[in-house]
């Protein structure tokens, strides 16, 4: 996960006990669509560590956004602002399918 962020990617963490199935599906669908674009370094993963006080945390290198619901407008705004804003944004894997 850290390596993905070092290369300009974004991680969307969710706490399974705090986010309903519809919210998880919304995020999964968003990420599945995102990985077909030029901003493909987006990962969705459950969080199993200590409770961070919100259902969702969106992270990029040096950036963090907590959300109380699967708000794709806010997630998209975060990605637009911080995708690629990292120490080695051009490193990492090529876009899937290329």
TIPA-435721 format. One record per atom (N, C-alpha, C): residue number from 1; y, z, x; atom name; residue in one letter. Coordinates in Angstrom, 3 decimals. Example, Ala and Ser with C-alpha at 12.3 -4.5 7.8 and 13.67 -1.06 7.14 Angstrom:
BEGIN
NODE    i         Y         Z         X  at  aa
NODE    1    -5.690     7.800    13.190   N   a
NODE    1    -4.500     7.800    12.300  CA   a
NODE    1    -3.300     7.800    13.200   C   a
NODE    2    -2.250     7.080    12.850   N   s
NODE    2    -1.060     7.140    13.670  CA   s
NODE    2     0.030     7.870    12.900   C   s
! end
This chain:
BEGIN
NODE    i         Y         Z         X  at  aa
NODE    1    -1.187     0.000     0.826   N   x
NODE    1     0.000     0.000     0.000  CA   x
NODE    1     1.261     0.000     0.877   C   x
NODE    2     1.239     0.859     1.891   N   x
NODE    2     2.402     0.923     2.794  CA   x
NODE    2     2.600    -0.424     3.481   C   x
NODE    3     1.518    -1.041     3.903   N   x
NODE    3     1.609    -2.324     4.588  CA   x
NODE    3     2.205    -3.387     3.667   C   x
NODE    4     1.833    -3.378     2.397   N   x
NODE    4     2.413    -4.305     1.434  CA   x
NODE    4     3.928    -4.093     1.331   C   x
NODE    5     4.356    -2.847     1.268   N   x
NODE    5     5.792    -2.573     1.189  CA   x
NODE    5     6.500    -2.968     2.485   C   x
NODE    6     5.852    -2.756     3.627   N   x
NODE    6     6.448    -3.161     4.909  CA   x
NODE    6     6.725    -4.666     4.921   C   x
NODE    7     5.896    -5.427     4.222   N   x
NODE    7     6.068    -6.874     4.150  CA   x
NODE    7     6.871    -7.307     2.917   C   x
NODE    8     7.606    -6.386     2.332   N   x
NODE    8     8.525    -6.732     1.255  CA   x
NODE    8     7.966    -6.619    -0.141   C   x
NODE    9     6.753    -6.129    -0.284   N   x
NODE    9     6.133    -6.025    -1.597  CA   x
NODE    9     6.554    -4.792    -2.377   C   x
NODE   10     6.081    -4.723    -3.591   N   x
NODE   10     6.399    -3.639    -4.522  CA   x
NODE   10     5.087    -3.069    -5.064   C   x
NODE   11     5.039    -1.749    -5.164   N   x
NODE   11     3.883    -1.076    -5.747  CA   x
NODE   11     4.323    -0.415    -7.052   C   x
NODE   12     3.560    -0.619    -8.106   N   x
NODE   12     3.780     0.068    -9.375  CA   x
NODE   12     2.641     1.073    -9.524   C   x
NODE   13     2.977     2.349    -9.433   N   x
NODE   13     2.009     3.436    -9.577  CA   x
NODE   13     2.106     3.952   -11.012   C   x
NODE   14     0.965     4.319   -11.591   N   x
NODE   14     1.011     4.958   -12.902  CA   x
NODE   14     0.034     6.121   -12.921   C   x
NODE   15     0.399     7.124   -13.687   N   x
NODE   15    -0.460     8.293   -13.860  CA   x
NODE   15    -1.278     8.089   -15.131   C   x
NODE   16    -2.588     7.844   -15.002   N   x
NODE   16    -3.415     7.533   -16.169  CA   x
NODE   16    -3.338     8.557   -17.297   C   x
NODE   17    -3.180     9.820   -16.969   N   x
NODE   17    -3.114    10.848   -18.016  CA   x
NODE   17    -1.772    10.835   -18.752   C   x
NODE   18    -0.779    10.134   -18.204   N   x
NODE   18     0.552    10.139   -18.812  CA   x
NODE   18     0.969     8.795   -19.400   C   x
NODE   19     0.167     7.747   -19.200   N   x
NODE   19     0.522     6.426   -19.705  CA   x
NODE   19    -0.596     5.925   -20.613   C   x
NODE   20    -0.228     5.547   -21.830   N   x
NODE   20    -1.245     5.093   -22.782  CA   x
NODE   20    -1.796     3.722   -22.396   C   x
NODE   21    -2.881     3.342   -23.044   N   x
NODE   21    -3.557     2.081   -22.734  CA   x
NODE   21    -2.640     0.871   -22.916   C   x
NODE   22    -1.791     0.910   -23.933   N   x
NODE   22    -0.868    -0.207   -24.160  CA   x
NODE   22     0.110    -0.353   -22.991   C   x
NODE   23     0.576     0.768   -22.459   N   x
NODE   23     1.477     0.726   -21.305  CA   x
NODE   23     0.791     0.156   -20.077   C   x
NODE   24    -0.452     0.558   -19.848   N   x
NODE   24    -1.218     0.039   -18.713  CA   x
NODE   24    -1.424    -1.466   -18.878   C   x
NODE   25    -1.778    -1.907   -20.079   N   x
NODE   25    -1.980    -3.334   -20.347  CA   x
NODE   25    -0.689    -4.113   -20.118   C   x
NODE   26     0.425    -3.576   -20.561   N   x
NODE   26     1.716    -4.226   -20.347  CA   x
NODE   26     1.974    -4.435   -18.858   C   x
NODE   27     1.733    -3.402   -18.065   N   x
NODE   27     1.947    -3.507   -16.622  CA   x
NODE   27     0.949    -4.466   -15.975   C   x
NODE   28    -0.322    -4.413   -16.387   N   x
NODE   28    -1.332    -5.326   -15.831  CA   x
NODE   28    -0.953    -6.781   -16.110   C   x
NODE   29    -0.563    -7.068   -17.338   N   x
NODE   29    -0.181    -8.435   -17.695  CA   x
NODE   29     1.023    -8.890   -16.875   C   x
NODE   30     1.986    -7.993   -16.693   N   x
NODE   30     3.171    -8.317   -15.901  CA   x
NODE   30     2.782    -8.642   -14.463   C   x
NODE   31     1.961    -7.802   -13.855   N   x
NODE   31     1.559    -8.013   -12.461  CA   x
NODE   31     0.725    -9.289   -12.335   C   x
NODE   32    -0.188    -9.526   -13.261   N   x
NODE   32    -0.989   -10.756   -13.220  CA   x
NODE   32    -0.114   -12.003   -13.282   C   x
NODE   33     0.965   -11.942   -14.033   N   x
NODE   33     1.911   -13.071   -14.078  CA   x
NODE   33     2.725   -13.124   -12.792   C   x
NODE   34     3.143   -11.984   -12.306   N   x
NODE   34     3.997   -11.917   -11.114  CA   x
NODE   34     3.314   -12.532    -9.900   C   x
NODE   35     2.028   -12.293    -9.747   N   x
NODE   35     1.336   -12.782    -8.555  CA   x
NODE   35     1.190   -14.303    -8.532   C   x
NODE   36     1.585   -14.989    -9.586   N   x
NODE   36     1.578   -16.453    -9.591  CA   x
NODE   36     2.932   -17.020    -9.183   C   x
NODE   37     3.895   -16.152    -8.891   N   x
NODE   37     5.244   -16.581    -8.534  CA   x
NODE   37     5.467   -16.403    -7.030   C   x
NODE   38     6.666   -16.704    -6.588   N   x
NODE   38     7.032   -16.498    -5.184  CA   x
NODE   38     7.136   -15.014    -4.843   C   x
NODE   39     7.181   -14.164    -5.850   N   x
NODE   39     7.209   -12.711    -5.638  CA   x
NODE   39     5.838   -12.152    -5.991   C   x
NODE   40     4.849   -12.550    -5.206   N   x
NODE   40     3.451   -12.248    -5.503  CA   x
NODE   40     2.963   -10.937    -4.894   C   x
NODE   41     3.751   -10.303    -4.044   N   x
NODE   41     3.308    -9.069    -3.386  CA   x
NODE   41     3.613    -7.855    -4.273   C   x
NODE   42     3.094    -7.880    -5.482   N   x
NODE   42     3.270    -6.792    -6.434  CA   x
NODE   42     1.886    -6.239    -6.760   C   x
NODE   43     1.729    -4.935    -6.600   N   x
NODE   43     0.449    -4.272    -6.817  CA   x
NODE   43     0.616    -3.204    -7.895   C   x
NODE   44    -0.336    -3.126    -8.794   N   x
NODE   44    -0.408    -2.061    -9.797  CA   x
NODE   44    -1.604    -1.193    -9.454   C   x
NODE   45    -1.398     0.123    -9.397   N   x
NODE   45    -2.501     1.018    -9.068  CA   x
NODE   45    -2.305     2.383    -9.718   C   x
NODE   46    -3.410     3.000   -10.132   N   x
NODE   46    -3.291     4.367   -10.661  CA   x
NODE   46    -2.975     5.350    -9.536   C   x
NODE   47    -2.266     6.390    -9.875   N   x
NODE   47    -1.917     7.465    -8.947  CA   x
NODE   47    -2.840     8.640    -9.226   C   x
NODE   48    -3.480     9.157    -8.178   N   x
NODE   48    -4.379    10.297    -8.353  CA   x
NODE   48    -3.901    11.530    -7.594   C   x
NODE   49    -2.698    11.467    -7.048   N   x
NODE   49    -2.152    12.608    -6.318  CA   x
NODE   49    -1.468    13.587    -7.253   C   x
NODE   50    -0.594    14.384    -6.680   N   x
NODE   50     0.150    15.382    -7.446  CA   x
NODE   50     1.050    14.714    -8.481   C   x
NODE   51     1.209    15.360    -9.607   N   x
NODE   51     2.062    14.875   -10.691  CA   x
NODE   51     3.485    14.668   -10.173   C   x
NODE   52     4.021    13.470   -10.358   N   x
NODE   52     5.394    13.204    -9.926  CA   x
NODE   52     6.396    13.256   -11.078   C   x
NODE   53     5.953    13.760   -12.215   N   x
NODE   53     6.871    14.070   -13.304  CA   x
NODE   53     7.205    12.944   -14.254   C   x
NODE   54     6.656    11.761   -14.048   N   x
NODE   54     6.890    10.603   -14.907  CA   x
NODE   54     5.594     9.810   -14.991   C   x
NODE   55     5.418     9.003   -16.010   N   x
NODE   55     4.203     8.196   -16.089  CA   x
NODE   55     4.122     7.094   -15.025   C   x
NODE   56     5.288     6.578   -14.590   N   x
NODE   56     5.321     5.406   -13.715  CA   x
NODE   56     6.305     5.631   -12.573   C   x
NODE   57     5.917     5.169   -11.391   N   x
NODE   57     6.823     5.115   -10.243  CA   x
NODE   57     6.715     3.719    -9.644   C   x
NODE   58     7.847     3.064    -9.470   N   x
NODE   58     7.888     1.739    -8.857  CA   x
NODE   58     8.498     1.931    -7.472   C   x
NODE   59     7.794     1.442    -6.426   N   x
NODE   59     8.240     1.686    -5.067  CA   x
NODE   59     8.339     0.391    -4.276   C   x
NODE   60     9.337     0.364    -3.418   N   x
NODE   60     9.516    -0.673    -2.407  CA   x
NODE   60     9.970     0.068    -1.150   C   x
NODE   61    10.090    -0.624    -0.041   N   x
NODE   61    10.483     0.038     1.202  CA   x
NODE   61    11.821     0.746     1.005   C   x
NODE   62    11.837     2.063     1.121   N   x
NODE   62    13.045     2.892     0.963  CA   x
NODE   62    13.611     2.940    -0.455   C   x
NODE   63    12.861     2.502    -1.457   N   x
NODE   63    13.364     2.487    -2.819  CA   x
NODE   63    12.329     3.065    -3.765   C   x
NODE   64    12.802     3.743    -4.802   N   x
NODE   64    11.921     4.390    -5.772  CA   x
NODE   64    12.587     4.389    -7.140   C   x
NODE   65    11.821     4.037    -8.150   N   x
NODE   65    12.284     4.074    -9.535  CA   x
NODE   65    11.223     4.768   -10.373   C   x
NODE   66    11.597     5.850   -11.052   N   x
NODE   66    10.694     6.514   -11.996  CA   x
NODE   66    10.961     5.972   -13.390   C   x
NODE   67     9.893     5.775   -14.153   N   x
NODE   67    10.022     5.319   -15.530  CA   x
NODE   67     9.167     6.189   -16.450   C   x
NODE   68     9.650     6.370   -17.666   N   x
NODE   68     8.915     7.140   -18.660  CA   x
NODE   68     8.118     6.258   -19.614   C   x
NODE   69     8.279     4.934   -19.474   N   x
NODE   69     7.498     3.978   -20.259  CA   x
NODE   69     7.450     2.660   -19.481   C   x
NODE   70     6.589     1.763   -19.892   N   x
NODE   70     6.426     0.476   -19.219  CA   x
NODE   70     7.565    -0.460   -19.618   C   x
NODE   71     8.722    -0.261   -19.035   N   x
NODE   71     9.923    -1.036   -19.328  CA   x
NODE   71    10.010    -2.209   -18.347   C   x
NODE   72     9.573    -3.385   -18.783   N   x
NODE   72     9.518    -4.537   -17.897  CA   x
NODE   72    10.884    -5.036   -17.469   C   x
NODE   73    11.905    -4.785   -18.277   N   x
NODE   73    13.260    -5.156   -17.851  CA   x
NODE   73    13.662    -4.366   -16.607   C   x
NODE   74    13.390    -3.063   -16.629   N   x
NODE   74    13.730    -2.243   -15.466  CA   x
NODE   74    12.850    -2.574   -14.260   C   x
NODE   75    11.572    -2.830   -14.500   N   x
NODE   75    10.678    -3.202   -13.402  CA   x
NODE   75    11.149    -4.521   -12.788   C   x
NODE   76    11.462    -5.495   -13.625   N   x
NODE   76    11.946    -6.789   -13.136  CA   x
NODE   76    13.248    -6.672   -12.369   C   x
NODE   77    14.164    -5.855   -12.858   N   x
NODE   77    15.431    -5.639   -12.158  CA   x
NODE   77    15.187    -5.002   -10.796   C   x
NODE   78    14.276    -4.033   -10.744   N   x
NODE   78    13.926    -3.381    -9.480  CA   x
NODE   78    13.347    -4.406    -8.504   C   x
NODE   79    12.415    -5.221    -8.971   N   x
NODE   79    11.809    -6.228    -8.102  CA   x
NODE   79    12.861    -7.224    -7.621   C   x
NODE   80    13.719    -7.681    -8.510   N   x
NODE   80    14.772    -8.610    -8.106  CA   x
NODE   80    15.683    -8.011    -7.032   C   x
NODE   81    15.936    -6.719    -7.133   N   x
NODE   81    16.839    -6.063    -6.186  CA   x
NODE   81    16.177    -5.734    -4.856   C   x
NODE   82    14.882    -5.443    -4.846   N   x
NODE   82    14.266    -4.870    -3.641  CA   x
NODE   82    13.100    -5.648    -3.048   C   x
NODE   83    12.607    -6.659    -3.737   N   x
NODE   83    11.515    -7.461    -3.176  CA   x
NODE   83    11.999    -8.126    -1.896   C   x
NODE   84    11.251    -7.961    -0.836   N   x
NODE   84    11.615    -8.563     0.441  CA   x
NODE   84    12.567    -7.735     1.283   C   x
NODE   85    13.074    -6.639     0.735   N   x
NODE   85    14.005    -5.763     1.449  CA   x
NODE   85    13.179    -4.753     2.245   C   x
NODE   86    12.678    -5.193     3.417   N   x
NODE   86    11.731    -4.392     4.182  CA   x
NODE   86    11.797    -4.798     5.662   C   x
NODE   87    11.151    -4.034     6.533   N   x
NODE   87    11.198    -4.332     7.961  CA   x
NODE   87    10.652    -5.723     8.343   C   x
NODE   88     9.601    -6.188     7.675   N   x
NODE   88     8.967    -7.463     8.028  CA   x
NODE   88     8.679    -8.260     6.761   C   x
NODE   89     9.721    -8.733     6.065   N   x
NODE   89     9.524    -9.343     4.752  CA   x
NODE   89     8.750   -10.657     4.757   C   x
NODE   90     8.669   -11.329     5.882   N   x
NODE   90     7.971   -12.615     5.919  CA   x
NODE   90     6.544   -12.490     6.429   C   x
NODE   91     6.113   -11.271     6.718   N   x
NODE   91     4.744   -11.040     7.158  CA   x
NODE   91     3.819   -10.904     5.960   C   x
NODE   92     2.589   -10.685     6.257   N   x
NODE   92     1.620   -10.471     5.192  CA   x
NODE   92     0.961   -11.755     4.752   C   x
NODE   93     0.235   -11.687     3.674   N   x
NODE   93    -0.558   -12.826     3.233  CA   x
NODE   93     0.305   -13.943     2.630   C   x
NODE   94    -0.290   -15.122     2.600   N   x
NODE   94     0.356   -16.241     1.914  CA   x
NODE   94     0.165   -16.083     0.414   C   x
NODE   95     0.968   -16.781    -0.329   N   x
NODE   95     0.846   -16.762    -1.791  CA   x
NODE   95    -0.570   -17.188    -2.189   C   x
NODE   96    -1.189   -16.478    -3.114   N   x
NODE   96    -2.539   -16.853    -3.551  CA   x
NODE   96    -2.573   -18.307    -4.032   C   x
NODE   97    -3.633   -18.999    -3.651   N   x
NODE   97    -3.798   -20.372    -4.086  CA   x
NODE   97    -3.121   -21.410    -3.201   C   x
NODE   98    -2.480   -20.953    -2.098   N   x
NODE   98    -1.821   -21.932    -1.206  CA   x
NODE   98    -2.595   -22.119     0.058   C   x
! end
